[in-house]
């Protein structure tokens, strides 16, 4: 299981915003600090806005701010805003048909690990990601 590049960037962006702890963060600031192209950042921010994780404020002093407390935003929420999470439940080897009845070579071992990863995504808030270490790699 691998998150898409876009989901990875979305998590990085929101994590950075949480650590910076500003009321409002401009797109220009995020582009400079995270080394993301303008077009790509704005596409991600649009998706995060549609998912109501952040809000976009227009105008000269505008930018982005959280729409919820960071303690209420979980990693799965960010992933859901960006991509179809069905792939998180799929076969680790990429088979379209893989189940307890028709397992791939790794199925029985992977099911437990996959559940652990999904539990992590569902129970880890954005707040928790910054509490442990404020010096993070973006």
Secondary structure, 3 states (H helix, E strand, C coil): CCCCHHHHHHHHHHHHHHHHCCCCECHHHHHHHHCCCHHHHHHHHHHHHHCCCEEEECCCCCEEEECCCHHHCEHHHHHHHHCCHHHHHCCCCCCCCCCCCCCCCCHHHHHHHHHHHHHHHHHCEHHHHHHCCCCCCC
